[in-house]
Amino acid sequence: MGFIKGAGFLGEQLIKMGILTESQIKEALSVQEKKRKQGKNLKLGQVLIELGLCDEKQIGEALAKKSGYRFLSMNSTEVDVTYANLITPEIATKYKVMPTGMKNGKLQVAMLNPNDIIAIDDLRILTGYEIEPIIVPDNELNSIIEQFSNSSRNIEKYEPEEEAAATEETEEEGLISKVDDKPAVLLVNQIINHAVSSGASDIHVEPQEKYLRVRFRIDGVLHEIMQQPLKIHPMVASRIKVMAGMDIAERRIPQDGRISLKTEGNLIDIRVASLPLAYGEKITMRLLNRSSQMITLEQLGFPEVQLKRYKEVMRLPYGFILITGPTGSGKSTSLYATLQVLNTTDKNIITLEDPIERRMEGINQIQMNAKAGMTFASGLRSILRSDPDIIMVGEIRDRETAQIAVESALTGHLVLSTLHTNDAPGAVTRLGEMGIEPFLTASSLVGVIAQRLARVLCPKCKVAYTLSREELLCSVPDFPLEPHEDSVTLYKHSGCISCNYTGFKGRIGIFEFLKVTEAIQKLIVCGASTNEIREQAIKDGMSTLRQDGLVKVKSGITSLEELLRVVM
């Protein structure tokens, strides 16, 4: 191999490893020179990636081989937050570094330039540890630094003028000063920012026997995010309770509170609940992002044929529509997506919610307050005197609410609500158990949606595998295969930095929609079983939850294991 002027040790090493040829390096150098003349100073590695001649992993491995440092993909390891917090976001951004953990008494630091002696010396002084540089792909390092920086930004308490006027200062100055300690404030800010950037729906701050555990619910599954010394828990719990307007002196009974704040331009509502445990108070925070865009029915993952049938039903002038499923299955999201379609100036839409998860312009939304006597049943009776066209009841919880909702549907209103049942046909049985007469259910009910949320496979790291027709049908007899398909390619999760090592990113709905036809009405009046109603619904064109899920598995959207986790 001859010496190529300007190739540097990276170009020479790539040629030596057989990844690139001399002509390819010369081509990249030529492009690099053109970019420089245009005022763009790109490294050789960046040019090689832009040209598609090699990827970041190959460049990292070449740099590691030449320099003698260890190469590590962040997709195969996780950053230990304890060591990451040894430096500030400013230092991480300035030197393009990120501490990842400890090995043999040395601090492992992912570095963009492992030969930066100044950065290494500064890190040694700041952390007090000997530094061992690690080479990682540039895009992975940049992603980690960005996540770390976002997690450490300050948050602002948000109080609109009308809300601020109604806010009363109930805390004593002495108590507030104790919980305003910088470590607790910084940690709470970091936890909330990290949760927002990770797309978490819930934060669990849990004192254990020897440490404080923080978990996030991301895409419906809990993940442990960090562990902290138990001694910091009282300050963290008190800090959150002060932010939520709760009594920090009371630790023996459960409490509820609410926080509104701004972080990274997002307006976040947080419902806070405390629960006294053996080792201290557990704090649970439910995050509701007011700034997030409204999700449409199409984006939810509704099958096209079923969506067409559902839209026919929702546009009826009156009737009762139920959305069913367990807690956390996305029922409220489906209700809001439906209201978005129905929200026109010629319709008076009134909702009863507990809590109001999303504020919608043009819709009259009422917050339930059981302590003040404002329950779903009493609220529903009241709003019938306000000339509504469409009524949305957050949840059918008791016989009285169900009875008023059914009667409202029979008297010319379109009523939408949710119910906890396993499938769509089960909603009929559940209404019967709540004391609704079969003839009233048959006359009022026009459609039922059952739904679940399945995690979507991360597009960057999902792994393909092939099963023969016999293998697949042996384990999943009802898998939707065409007669000519002898094998099928499915996907499973892996895990990378892009998806926080979970293998999944985002969720999609799995649906079944039961349209109440004349045949089903007759079955309801006759007191038919759930199975009989299901069989008739399938004859009438209903696609079951499992069938819809298997279609999404075949499409590569989710995995077979994930489907079996959420649907029996």
DRENNUFI-138303 format. One line per 2 residues: number of its first residue (from 1); their letters; for each residue z, y, x of C-alpha. Coordinates in nm, 4 decimals. Layout:
<recs>
NUM	A	Z:Y:X  ... .
</recs>
This chain:
<recs>
1	MG	0.0000:0.0000:0.0000  -0.1021:0.3347:0.1393 .
3	FI	0.1000:0.6553:0.1150  0.0021:0.8718:-0.1821 .
5	KG	0.0758:1.2396:-0.1342  0.3082:1.3728:-0.4053 .
7	AG	0.3876:1.0283:-0.5496  0.7431:1.0360:-0.4179 .
9	FL	0.9681:0.7329:-0.4066  0.9302:0.6771:-0.7845 .
11	GE	0.5513:0.6407:-0.7714  0.5669:0.4208:-0.4626 .
13	QL	0.8327:0.1976:-0.6187  0.6340:0.1549:-0.9443 .
15	IK	0.3326:0.0444:-0.7390  0.5500:-0.1872:-0.5302 .
17	MG	0.6932:-0.3485:-0.8455  0.3417:-0.4071:-0.9797 .
19	IL	0.3948:-0.1890:-1.2857  0.1245:0.0669:-1.1930 .
21	TE	-0.1763:0.0852:-0.9631  -0.2566:0.3540:-0.7059 .
23	SQ	-0.5339:0.4912:-0.9284  -0.2917:0.5276:-1.2214 .
25	IK	-0.0433:0.7172:-1.0044  -0.3235:0.9474:-0.8815 .
27	EA	-0.4277:1.0078:-1.2443  -0.0685:1.0991:-1.3363 .
29	LS	-0.0376:1.3329:-1.0359  -0.3590:1.5052:-1.1397 .
31	VQ	-0.2243:1.5591:-1.4935  0.1079:1.6789:-1.3495 .
33	EK	-0.0763:1.9406:-1.1409  -0.2708:2.0640:-1.4464 .
35	KR	0.0544:2.0954:-1.6428  0.2120:2.2903:-1.3571 .
37	KQ	-0.0773:2.5403:-1.3611  -0.0153:2.5818:-1.7366 .
39	GK	0.3469:2.6705:-1.6617  0.4904:2.3284:-1.7574 .
41	NL	0.6922:2.1743:-1.4741  0.7141:1.8075:-1.5706 .
43	KL	0.8549:1.5302:-1.3580  0.6240:1.2451:-1.2613 .
45	GQ	0.8198:1.0090:-1.4867  0.7692:1.2343:-1.7907 .
47	VL	0.3952:1.2500:-1.7244  0.3719:0.8708:-1.6910 .
49	IE	0.5473:0.8275:-2.0269  0.3223:1.0869:-2.1980 .
51	LG	0.0138:0.9029:-2.0673  0.1534:0.5737:-2.1952 .
53	LC	0.1283:0.4139:-1.8502  0.4916:0.2957:-1.8560 .
55	DE	0.8106:0.3392:-2.0542  1.1489:0.4923:-1.9721 .
57	KQ	1.3091:0.1546:-1.9091  1.0537:0.0726:-1.6379 .
59	IG	1.1046:0.4149:-1.4779  1.4820:0.3688:-1.4853 .
61	EA	1.4570:0.0238:-1.3280  1.2277:0.1605:-1.0549 .
63	LA	1.4684:0.4453:-0.9766  1.7614:0.2034:-0.9678 .
65	KK	1.5826:-0.0386:-0.7355  1.4859:0.2347:-0.4940 .
67	SG	1.8195:0.4213:-0.4939  2.0475:0.1172:-0.5086 .
69	YR	2.2327:0.2399:-0.8185  2.2842:0.0215:-1.1249 .
71	FL	2.0418:0.0576:-1.4161  2.1886:0.0335:-1.7659 .
73	SM	2.0350:0.0708:-2.1097  2.2760:0.2426:-2.3471 .
75	NS	2.1378:0.0171:-2.6211  2.3335:-0.2697:-2.4661 .
77	TE	2.6649:-0.0887:-2.4180  2.8853:0.1625:-2.5961 .
79	VD	3.0389:0.4802:-2.4588  3.4194:0.4649:-2.4382 .
81	VT	3.5306:0.7853:-2.6126  3.8499:0.7960:-2.4041 .
83	YA	3.6509:0.8439:-2.0832  3.3804:1.0602:-2.2428 .
85	NL	3.6520:1.3104:-2.3378  3.7428:1.3553:-1.9704 .
87	IT	3.4685:1.6190:-1.9541  3.3615:1.9002:-2.1868 .
89	PE	3.0273:1.9175:-2.3722  2.9371:2.2134:-2.1515 .
91	IA	2.9760:2.0043:-1.8351  2.7840:1.7129:-1.9917 .
93	TK	2.4957:1.9444:-2.0835  2.4992:2.1381:-1.7549 .
95	YK	2.4779:1.8350:-1.5255  2.3159:1.5911:-1.7749 .
97	VM	2.5967:1.3373:-1.7320  2.8122:1.1196:-1.9568 .
99	PT	3.1141:0.9065:-1.8537  3.0767:0.5634:-2.0162 .
101	GM	3.3764:0.3617:-1.8938  3.5776:0.2337:-1.5988 .
103	KN	3.4896:-0.0474:-1.3588  3.6733:-0.1521:-1.0416 .
105	GK	3.8752:0.1693:-1.0468  3.5646:0.3887:-1.0555 .
107	LQ	3.4457:0.6070:-1.3423  3.1012:0.4939:-1.4549 .
109	VA	2.8859:0.8007:-1.5209  2.5363:0.7929:-1.6703 .
111	ML	2.3351:1.0560:-1.4838  1.9901:1.2061:-1.5128 .
113	NP	1.9924:1.2637:-1.1363  2.2250:1.0181:-0.9578 .
115	ND	2.1589:1.1975:-0.6262  2.3113:1.5255:-0.7483 .
117	II	2.5966:1.5530:-0.4961  2.7296:1.8782:-0.6478 .
119	AI	2.7610:1.7194:-0.9937  2.9356:1.4125:-0.8496 .
121	DD	3.1843:1.6271:-0.6541  3.2620:1.8424:-0.9598 .
123	LR	3.3140:1.5343:-1.1774  3.5478:1.3835:-0.9155 .
125	IL	3.7609:1.7003:-0.9202  3.7554:1.7359:-1.3025 .
127	TG	3.8392:1.3743:-1.3856  4.0464:1.2691:-1.0853 .
129	YE	3.8437:0.9487:-1.0463  3.5934:0.8221:-0.7949 .
131	IE	3.2457:0.8436:-0.9495  2.9909:0.5620:-0.9678 .
133	PI	2.6523:0.6955:-1.0907  2.4493:0.4845:-1.3345 .
135	IV	2.0811:0.5303:-1.4096  1.9920:0.5243:-1.7802 .
137	PD	1.6699:0.6100:-1.9696  1.6380:0.9876:-2.0164 .
139	NE	1.6015:0.9765:-2.3952  1.9137:0.7605:-2.4344 .
141	LN	2.1205:0.9908:-2.2126  1.9998:1.2994:-2.4016 .
143	SI	2.0905:1.1338:-2.7340  2.4423:1.0517:-2.6141 .
145	IE	2.5015:1.4038:-2.4813  2.3746:1.5552:-2.8090 .
147	QF	2.6056:1.3304:-3.0157  2.8988:1.4165:-2.7898 .
149	SN	2.8264:1.7903:-2.8135  2.7917:1.7787:-3.1929 .
151	SS	3.1223:1.5912:-3.2245  3.3060:1.8574:-3.0273 .
153	RN	3.1840:2.1688:-3.2096  3.4228:2.3770:-3.4129 .
155	IE	3.4241:2.3565:-3.7891  3.4813:2.6460:-4.0276 .
157	KY	3.6854:2.6288:-4.3427  3.4633:2.7279:-4.6341 .
159	EP	3.6115:2.9162:-4.9261  3.3817:3.1073:-5.1615 .
161	EE	3.5319:3.4360:-5.2783  3.6248:3.3029:-5.6184 .
163	EA	3.7834:2.9950:-5.4651  3.9650:3.1937:-5.1965 .
165	AA	4.1154:3.4216:-5.4615  4.2599:3.1208:-5.6378 .
167	TE	4.3963:2.9628:-5.3189  4.7684:3.0040:-5.2749 .
169	ET	4.9439:2.9968:-4.9396  5.2105:2.7317:-4.9967 .
171	EE	5.2777:2.6332:-4.6363  5.5586:2.7906:-4.4381 .
173	EG	5.4617:2.9696:-4.1170  5.6861:2.7454:-3.9076 .
175	LI	5.5273:2.4245:-4.0372  5.1740:2.5498:-3.9811 .
177	SK	5.2444:2.6519:-3.6226  5.3632:2.2997:-3.5429 .
179	VD	5.0449:2.1324:-3.6682  4.8122:2.3894:-3.5156 .
181	DK	4.8479:2.2289:-3.1717  4.5198:2.2321:-2.9848 .
183	PA	4.4940:1.8531:-2.9202  4.5301:1.7745:-3.2916 .
185	VL	4.2868:2.0496:-3.3949  4.0262:1.9372:-3.1411 .
187	LV	4.0624:1.5706:-3.2349  4.0312:1.6376:-3.6092 .
189	NQ	3.7258:1.8575:-3.5462  3.5732:1.5862:-3.3305 .
191	II	3.6375:1.3153:-3.5905  3.4841:1.5173:-3.8754 .
193	NH	3.1826:1.6331:-3.6716  3.1199:1.2802:-3.5470 .
195	AV	3.1393:1.1482:-3.9036  2.8915:1.4082:-4.0312 .
197	SS	2.6440:1.3451:-3.7477  2.6770:0.9665:-3.7969 .
199	GA	2.6074:0.9911:-4.1710  2.9462:0.8404:-4.2586 .
201	SD	3.0603:0.8441:-4.6212  3.4311:0.7863:-4.5489 .
203	IH	3.6783:0.8416:-4.2647  3.9863:0.6199:-4.2317 .
205	VE	4.2685:0.7462:-4.0063  4.5084:0.4525:-3.9801 .
207	PQ	4.8332:0.4236:-3.7798  4.8782:0.0746:-3.6358 .
209	EK	5.1830:-0.0672:-3.4564  5.0772:0.0530:-3.1100 .
211	YL	4.7864:0.2931:-3.1612  4.6028:0.5207:-3.4046 .
213	RV	4.2753:0.3742:-3.5305  3.9840:0.5777:-3.6691 .
215	RF	3.7132:0.4015:-3.8681  3.3976:0.5327:-4.0363 .
217	RI	3.2183:0.3768:-4.3313  2.8518:0.4011:-4.2348 .
219	DG	2.5891:0.2589:-4.4700  2.8624:0.0871:-4.6686 .
221	VL	3.0250:-0.0971:-4.3753  3.3381:0.0051:-4.1833 .
223	HE	3.3078:0.0540:-3.8051  3.5904:0.1262:-3.5621 .
225	IM	3.5041:0.4504:-3.3840  3.8027:0.5236:-3.1644 .
227	QQ	4.1621:0.4411:-3.0781  4.4145:0.7102:-2.9849 .
229	PL	4.7813:0.7053:-2.8760  5.0103:0.6579:-3.1758 .
231	KI	5.2199:0.9614:-3.0756  4.9375:1.1982:-3.1796 .
233	HP	4.9217:1.0584:-3.5347  5.1866:1.2870:-3.6978 .
235	MV	5.0064:1.5972:-3.5685  4.6636:1.4664:-3.6794 .
237	AS	4.7909:1.3705:-4.0258  4.9656:1.7068:-4.0693 .
239	RI	4.6589:1.8980:-3.9510  4.4385:1.7236:-4.2106 .
241	KV	4.6988:1.7753:-4.4855  4.7237:2.1479:-4.4101 .
243	MA	4.3438:2.1775:-4.4266  4.3486:1.9918:-4.7612 .
245	GM	4.6290:2.2027:-4.9122  4.8709:1.9080:-4.9275 .
247	DI	5.2480:1.9088:-4.8710  5.3016:1.8253:-4.5023 .
249	AE	5.6765:1.7831:-4.5512  5.6264:1.4980:-4.8012 .
251	RR	5.5393:1.1661:-4.6355  5.6892:0.9156:-4.8804 .
253	IP	5.4442:0.9364:-5.1709  5.0616:0.9364:-5.1970 .
255	QD	4.8934:1.2763:-5.2178  4.5447:1.4082:-5.2914 .
257	GR	4.3697:1.7155:-5.1562  4.0324:1.8742:-5.0959 .
259	IS	3.8631:2.0480:-4.8026  3.5429:2.2545:-4.8014 .
261	LK	3.4005:2.3331:-4.4603  3.0867:2.4229:-4.2706 .
263	TE	2.9697:2.2283:-3.9690  2.6281:2.2560:-3.8056 .
265	GN	2.4986:2.4504:-4.1047  2.6047:2.1774:-4.3465 .
267	LI	2.8390:2.2536:-4.6352  3.0732:1.9552:-4.6653 .
269	DI	3.3213:1.8758:-4.9434  3.5930:1.6327:-4.8370 .
271	RV	3.8262:1.4508:-5.0766  4.1461:1.3618:-4.8934 .
273	AS	4.3985:1.0943:-4.9945  4.7193:1.0042:-4.8088 .
275	LP	4.8983:0.6714:-4.8418  5.2391:0.5926:-4.6855 .
277	LA	5.2190:0.2759:-4.4716  5.4647:0.0879:-4.2504 .
279	YG	5.3688:0.2838:-3.9356  5.2937:0.6224:-4.0935 .
281	EK	5.0533:0.7865:-4.3358  4.6996:0.6529:-4.3709 .
283	IT	4.4529:0.9354:-4.4375  4.1259:0.8574:-4.6142 .
285	MR	3.8551:1.1217:-4.6360  3.5442:1.0925:-4.8571 .
287	LL	3.2606:1.3143:-4.7317  3.0167:1.4769:-4.9737 .
289	NR	2.7363:1.6771:-4.8138  2.6398:1.9624:-5.0476 .
291	SS	2.3563:2.0652:-4.8162  2.1749:1.7308:-4.8229 .
293	QM	1.8533:1.7144:-5.0212  1.8469:1.5557:-5.3640 .
295	IT	1.7161:1.1987:-5.3509  1.4431:1.1120:-5.6017 .
297	LE	1.4132:0.7876:-5.7955  1.1151:0.6908:-5.5801 .
299	QL	1.3128:0.7463:-5.2576  1.5951:0.5300:-5.3894 .
301	GF	1.3667:0.2275:-5.3613  1.3021:0.1645:-5.7311 .
303	PE	1.0189:-0.0929:-5.7703  0.7096:0.0808:-5.9066 .
305	VQ	0.6690:-0.1346:-6.2193  1.0396:-0.1123:-6.3081 .
307	LK	1.0436:0.2624:-6.2418  0.7578:0.3137:-6.4867 .
309	RY	0.9526:0.1249:-6.7567  1.2709:0.3198:-6.6799 .
311	KE	1.0940:0.6574:-6.7056  0.9656:0.5575:-7.0510 .
313	VM	1.3243:0.4905:-7.1621  1.4837:0.8005:-7.0071 .
315	RL	1.2391:1.0253:-7.1921  1.3474:0.8941:-7.5311 .
317	PY	1.5016:1.1683:-7.7509  1.8240:0.9688:-7.8001 .
319	GF	1.9895:0.6471:-7.6905  2.2454:0.5050:-7.4504 .
321	IL	2.1489:0.4331:-7.0851  2.3910:0.2567:-6.8516 .
323	IT	2.3828:0.2236:-6.4725  2.5980:-0.0644:-6.3510 .
325	GP	2.7220:-0.2033:-6.0222  3.0358:-0.2196:-5.8077 .
327	TG	3.2025:0.0787:-5.6411  2.9811:0.2273:-5.3694 .
329	SG	2.6539:0.0881:-5.5036  2.4923:0.4297:-5.5551 .
331	KS	2.5328:0.4625:-5.9323  2.6116:0.8352:-5.9183 .
333	TS	2.3101:0.8988:-5.6951  2.0854:0.7281:-5.9504 .
335	LY	2.2387:0.9373:-6.2292  2.1738:1.2616:-6.0396 .
337	AT	1.8163:1.1532:-5.9619  1.7638:1.0854:-6.3333 .
339	LQ	1.9108:1.4220:-6.4351  1.6821:1.5933:-6.1841 .
341	VL	1.3818:1.4545:-6.3755  1.5289:1.5473:-6.7151 .
343	NT	1.6481:1.8949:-6.6124  1.4173:2.1379:-6.7929 .
345	TD	1.4864:2.4750:-6.9550  1.4415:2.3364:-7.3071 .
347	KN	1.7244:2.0796:-7.2630  2.0974:2.1478:-7.2808 .
349	II	2.2487:1.9018:-7.0338  2.6280:1.8696:-7.0072 .
351	TL	2.8065:1.6355:-6.7681  3.1637:1.5059:-6.7437 .
353	ED	3.2448:1.4097:-6.3859  3.5396:1.3040:-6.1726 .
355	PI	3.4716:1.4485:-5.9217  3.1584:1.6649:-5.9314 .
357	ER	2.9800:1.5132:-5.6323  2.6730:1.7360:-5.6419 .
359	RM	2.6291:2.0743:-5.8040  2.2957:2.1051:-5.9849 .
361	EG	2.1432:2.4317:-6.0976  2.0686:2.4510:-6.4699 .
363	IN	2.3156:2.1752:-6.5640  2.6566:2.2383:-6.7214 .
365	QI	2.8988:2.0309:-6.5143  3.2629:1.9765:-6.6133 .
367	QM	3.5336:1.8548:-6.3746  3.7827:1.6101:-6.5294 .
369	NA	4.1527:1.6955:-6.5011  4.3752:1.4202:-6.6372 .
371	KA	4.6953:1.6147:-6.5598  4.5767:1.8976:-6.7851 .
373	GM	4.4709:1.6525:-7.0568  4.0983:1.6774:-6.9784 .
375	TF	3.9918:1.3116:-6.9876  3.6454:1.1624:-7.0400 .
377	AS	3.7292:1.0867:-7.4049  3.8719:1.4323:-7.4895 .
379	GL	3.5940:1.6066:-7.2936  3.3255:1.4052:-7.4697 .
381	RS	3.4657:1.5003:-7.8105  3.4668:1.8680:-7.7113 .
383	IL	3.1150:1.8917:-7.5691  2.9642:1.7439:-7.8859 .
385	RS	3.0450:2.0817:-8.0441  2.8420:2.2611:-7.7728 .
387	DP	2.4994:2.1513:-7.8981  2.4040:1.9160:-7.6098 .
389	DI	2.0689:1.7361:-7.5856  2.1649:1.5135:-7.2937 .
391	IM	2.5154:1.4027:-7.2018  2.6188:1.2412:-6.8750 .
393	VG	2.9587:1.0711:-6.8601  3.0658:0.9857:-6.5051 .
395	EI	3.2140:0.6487:-6.6002  3.2988:0.4469:-6.9103 .
397	RD	3.6617:0.3549:-6.8403  3.8132:0.2752:-7.1788 .
399	RE	3.7335:0.1806:-7.5380  3.7702:0.5361:-7.6710 .
401	TA	3.5171:0.6807:-7.4249  3.2748:0.3937:-7.4905 .
403	QI	3.3060:0.4373:-7.8678  3.2367:0.8141:-7.8575 .
405	AV	2.9445:0.7623:-7.6156  2.7844:0.5034:-7.8440 .
407	ES	2.8339:0.7199:-8.1518  2.6844:1.0176:-7.9656 .
409	AL	2.3756:0.8116:-7.8832  2.3430:0.7155:-8.2485 .
411	TG	2.3636:1.0778:-8.3643  2.0650:1.2106:-8.1715 .
413	HL	2.1858:1.2523:-7.8107  2.0639:1.0894:-7.4917 .
415	VL	2.3770:0.9599:-7.3187  2.3863:0.8396:-6.9579 .
417	ST	2.6856:0.6744:-6.7943  2.8047:0.4083:-6.5493 .
419	LH	2.9902:0.0825:-6.5926  3.1318:-0.1762:-6.3529 .
421	TN	2.9435:-0.5026:-6.4106  2.7696:-0.7506:-6.1799 .
423	DA	2.4260:-0.7296:-6.3419  2.2350:-0.5554:-6.6214 .
425	PG	2.2788:-0.8218:-6.8956  2.6531:-0.8242:-6.8213 .
427	AV	2.6796:-0.4651:-6.9506  2.6304:-0.5889:-7.3083 .
429	TR	2.9178:-0.8353:-7.2735  3.1375:-0.5710:-7.1121 .
431	LG	3.0852:-0.3289:-7.4018  3.1853:-0.6084:-7.6380 .
433	EM	3.5022:-0.6703:-7.4374  3.5822:-0.2984:-7.4682 .
435	GI	3.5762:-0.3310:-7.8464  3.2270:-0.2002:-7.9304 .
437	EP	3.0756:-0.3835:-8.2267  2.7561:-0.5775:-8.1418 .
439	FL	2.5509:-0.3984:-8.4094  2.6488:-0.0584:-8.2590 .
441	TA	2.5529:-0.1729:-7.9077  2.2201:-0.3102:-8.0328 .
443	SS	2.1410:0.0154:-8.2156  2.2396:0.2562:-7.9371 .
445	LV	2.1677:0.0840:-7.6030  1.8106:0.1442:-7.4825 .
447	GV	1.8270:0.0421:-7.1162  2.0538:-0.0846:-6.8393 .
449	IA	2.0086:-0.0546:-6.4631  2.2012:-0.2787:-6.2237 .
451	QR	2.1908:-0.1845:-5.8574  2.3205:-0.2512:-5.5077 .
453	LA	2.2729:-0.0748:-5.1754  2.1376:-0.2748:-4.8813 .
455	RV	2.1245:-0.1437:-4.5263  1.7791:-0.0658:-4.3857 .
457	LC	1.6898:-0.2264:-4.0524  1.6658:0.0195:-3.7642 .
459	PK	1.2903:0.0584:-3.6964  1.3513:0.1034:-3.3228 .
461	CK	1.5369:-0.2205:-3.2537  1.4726:-0.4680:-3.5359 .
463	VA	1.3634:-0.8087:-3.4085  1.0809:-1.0117:-3.5653 .
465	YT	1.0946:-1.3890:-3.6103  0.8684:-1.6346:-3.7897 .
467	LS	0.9625:-1.9090:-4.0345  0.7321:-2.1790:-4.1660 .
469	RE	0.6822:-2.2183:-4.5400  0.8923:-2.5349:-4.5428 .
471	EL	1.1806:-2.3812:-4.3448  1.1949:-2.0741:-4.5660 .
473	LC	1.1727:-2.2526:-4.9010  1.4347:-2.5009:-4.7858 .
475	SV	1.6942:-2.2213:-4.7445  1.5566:-1.9725:-5.0002 .
477	PD	1.3704:-2.1697:-5.2722  1.2823:-1.8580:-5.4747 .
479	FP	1.1314:-1.6590:-5.1847  0.8116:-1.4809:-5.3053 .
481	LE	0.5364:-1.6603:-5.1103  0.1663:-1.6544:-5.1861 .
483	PH	-0.0102:-1.9961:-5.2103  -0.2035:-1.9297:-4.8889 .
485	ED	0.1015:-1.8277:-4.6809  0.1979:-2.1094:-4.4408 .
487	SV	0.4478:-1.8909:-4.2553  0.6109:-1.5515:-4.2897 .
489	TL	0.7408:-1.2948:-4.0403  1.0882:-1.1636:-4.1187 .
491	YK	1.3174:-0.9276:-3.9275  1.6803:-0.9286:-3.8183 .
493	HS	1.9075:-0.6588:-3.6788  1.9738:-0.6009:-3.3100 .
495	GC	2.1385:-0.2667:-3.2275  2.0563:0.0384:-3.0162 .
497	IS	2.1833:0.3896:-2.9518  1.9628:0.5274:-3.2310 .
499	CN	2.1537:0.3277:-3.4947  2.4992:0.3446:-3.3290 .
501	YT	2.4551:-0.0195:-3.2230  2.4730:-0.1466:-3.5821 .
503	GF	2.1099:-0.2586:-3.6132  2.0779:-0.0633:-3.9378 .
505	KG	1.9954:0.2980:-4.0227  2.0220:0.4217:-4.3792 .
507	RI	2.0326:0.2296:-4.7062  1.7940:0.1443:-4.9849 .
509	GI	1.8573:0.0514:-5.3462  1.8039:-0.2942:-5.4910 .
511	FE	1.7491:-0.2745:-5.8665  1.7039:-0.4617:-6.1882 .
513	FL	1.6166:-0.2785:-6.5091  1.6785:-0.4301:-6.8512 .
515	KV	1.4829:-0.2590:-7.1263  1.6424:-0.3334:-7.4650 .
517	TE	1.3528:-0.4764:-7.6639  1.3587:-0.5908:-8.0251 .
519	AI	1.4151:-0.9498:-7.9111  1.7181:-0.8482:-7.7047 .
521	QK	1.8561:-0.6404:-7.9922  1.8527:-0.9531:-8.2105 .
523	LI	2.0359:-1.1493:-7.9412  2.3022:-0.8780:-7.9099 .
525	VC	2.3639:-0.8703:-8.2854  2.3955:-1.2506:-8.2863 .
527	GA	2.6557:-1.2359:-8.0074  2.4369:-1.4126:-7.7507 .
529	ST	2.5746:-1.4923:-7.4045  2.4896:-1.3023:-7.0874 .
531	NE	2.2661:-1.5891:-6.9698  2.0660:-1.5875:-7.2940 .
533	IR	2.0139:-1.2120:-7.2706  1.9111:-1.2470:-6.9038 .
535	EQ	1.6538:-1.5169:-6.9831  1.5004:-1.3031:-7.2570 .
537	AI	1.4969:-0.9939:-7.0328  1.3086:-1.1880:-6.7626 .
539	KD	1.0558:-1.2984:-7.0261  1.0205:-0.9324:-7.1237 .
541	GM	0.9369:-0.8380:-6.7626  1.2707:-0.7741:-6.5918 .
543	ST	1.2783:-0.8332:-6.2163  1.6255:-0.9465:-6.1063 .
545	LR	1.8323:-0.7962:-5.8242  1.7639:-1.1001:-5.6063 .
547	QD	1.3886:-1.0892:-5.6695  1.3699:-0.7178:-5.5813 .
549	GL	1.5810:-0.7780:-5.2710  1.3590:-1.0638:-5.1501 .
551	VK	1.0518:-0.8396:-5.1835  1.2233:-0.5822:-4.9601 .
553	VK	1.3145:-0.8568:-4.7103  0.9529:-0.9719:-4.6974 .
555	SG	0.8436:-0.6109:-4.6413  1.0673:-0.5868:-4.3334 .
557	IT	1.2843:-0.3156:-4.4890  1.6033:-0.5203:-4.4672 .
559	SL	1.7147:-0.8614:-4.3443  1.7801:-1.1838:-4.5305 .
561	EE	2.1407:-1.1825:-4.4071  2.1953:-0.8293:-4.5396 .
563	LL	2.0520:-0.9227:-4.8794  2.2839:-1.2231:-4.9060 .
565	RV	2.5744:-0.9916:-4.8193  2.5133:-0.7637:-5.1179 .
567	VM	2.3474:-0.9943:-5.3737  2.4552:-1.3461:-5.4660 .
</recs>
